[in-house]
């Protein structure tokens, strides 16, 4: 029986290892800190939002692929650009390539309008990127383009939202993410330092179809085909995400309430389902996330729906 | 049946389906998702409502909301850090690992916040899920290839109906767990699904159910194994995404495993429409994969067929090379085809023998003319070896004949016996394995087209019956309201054609065919070539040994005679001092012995070669066997035929499950049209069964 267990442990170990739940060799270094001592480790998992640019960001099973991706960076950039031009008729800038299991995730930003952030994946096989195999996850790029188009047809409303948040950051002890952090780890769609937007369902499909039919389409032309009546507010996710400006500060209840109240009362901001997160000053390096147990949040199922 | 058009009560509330849960768990994405971002799974939108990436134990999870149904799901994922390996070891022990506790904590937190209706996980995360689900019987848990729970966590008296575990047919983890009798530590239902292929190189992805480096969109596209080599026949794809292999009821979306049938539905236009759509999307579409797989198999088999001459020639070359290499004497080069080198060499030996004989005569003449002053001491001597030279020469000539026989036999093996290795099978095929496969695929080819055609017509019938029901109902409604004179009676429906699956008498031993044929053919080859070669080899050996001893006697005689003359009588020493007679004799003796030695050395070399062949021929045959195996049908090609057939069978089996449910659902209805539809679906099911049996014959197991 003892022997049986040994065989078993070995087999399971192997399966889990190959299944991507294996051991990472990076151990202490996982946080991207070269001088992390044991005691400092907990502290080093976090970085101040003002200093966060995407350093240390990693994905599951990406230890090996990361190096391969880095070694083939130029070809990957080119292949991804071509992919976006051919599939989505859109010119993009490649910001970051991060190894993942069986491939590499490539963070891109569109040039000009519609403006959006998204990502594509380059498979890695036999230690080489499969450049002709670039793909995007189901619906992701379509959604991202739609957020960009949504902003174009609702420019005034978005400007108002932007203005409110910029004033807020000016007047209160809160900050947003850095541009570099967004470029290197942001992939949701429409992204600013203070919020991001993602879209479910097909209610903006008509804008997407119009854009794909004519990538040079002007704002005015887009507006003329836009059908605001079919847009379902609860499927347009606009997520406001802010951080405390002071390093040691806890998320401020009053500021949080102020934002929620503004959103509830505001008229002329874009139609959508708003969520609000107010985090302390720190970001987890490996995941690039600010939300922690102490974060103040108002999200699903209590979003603020502006219809 | 009635004419109700309302949604039947027994159609379950649309919760997140097993298919979607399996894709979520096995295909956890490329990003660490942001809260409130959208994931698409099988065309459905899921919003990420919470993320848990930073748990110190490495227990990662996200919570998502299905935007249509509004229900919440936790997707547990294993991570790539140290903790997991520790947990692996603990899974075999009795202590609940910290990760499992964290999984439960996370569930409790999320359930309190959102009300979680389902949870899912793959591999280690499957254990998280099960740990949560045994404590929460109200949550639906779906796992793909889960790891075991620690001993003692699962109550053997409980059935845990809320938990479903899908085991991939070729997953090593669950296979091991079950074979070690530890399956009871995976609670709930355990169903085997057909994703993956039986190949070692796909161990990892058979386990995860997905290739994470490949795309997933519109169904299975992007999730496939590449089979064969680009540009060569049979190069293609086998689709492998796990959720595509979960068979669920067309009407309820519930899995059709464990002999469970879905609840009886009402037959109304809506449900018939569902059936028609599903037949198109889920049956005809899938059966076209079967067509692809079988076409690829056919291509491989045909390609092997065209290669017949090349395969035979190659095997002949290999045999010839092995034959010469076994003898391991350069003189035997080409022995199997002409034997020219050896023949010419033996001629050379005969010439040497002539030279030796001449020298011997010369020696005699010297011996017969000793210097005058020695005459009184030496009587005229003659080394009489002429008859022995004659004997040796005649043996060498016979040796030439034997060599010719060997060449003839080897040639016979190469040109007749090797092609015979390929012959056999049911109809005494020339290329037994390939021809039998080819004959079999010829029949399958027609049958698969029939099945597809039948399904297409059936789909049309269902659609038209659905349309007819609808319009009749509307007509009736209008008639009752007095808007029209009556019901439009004209309905056109695709007529039912009879499709009969042709029997195949071939491949009754399945893909073992090749092994069986190899063993039989190899056995016959061994005994017939032994019969051919050994009498000749033994004859050769006898001649060679005889020649060797004759030569020995010859040189013995030469040496003996001169010894007698020069040293046998008293004044010998004296002679040596006064005359060069001694020198003359000595050099003449040497001249005689030298060619004799050369011949002897050569004969010995040849004999060793023959010995090698006698001793090592069995080894030669053993080494040849794998080459014969490959020549019968290229190994990787044969394996790929097997893989394609396994993949085709997987789909046909799944379609059979689906059709069993369809037949069941259409049974016990009085309406003639439904009875007729049931009959067609039964016929289609029967034909799929037959096709399945035939496709099964293209597999090893």
Interface residues (C-beta under 8 A of the other chain):
Chain A: X4 X5 X7 X8 X9 X11 X12 X13 X14 X15 X16 X17 X18 X19 X20 X21 X22 X23 X24 X27 X30 X45 X59 X60 X61 X62 X63 X100 X101 X102 X103 X105 X119 X121 X123 X124 X125 X130 X133 X135 X136 X137 X138 X139 X140 X143 X187 X188 X196 X198 X199 X200 X201 X235 X237 X239 X275 X277 X284 X286 X287 X288 X289 X291 X292 X299 X300 X301
Chain B: X28 X29 X30 X31 X32 X34 X35 X36 X37 X38 X40 X41 X43 X45 X47 X49 X51 X53 X54 X60 X65 X67 X77 X78 X79 X80 X81 X82 X84 X85 X88 X89 X91 X92 X114 X122 X123 X124 X125 X145 X147 X148 X171 X172 X173 X176 X177 X180 X182 X203 X204 X207 X208 X211 X212 X213 X214 X215 X216 X217 X218 X222
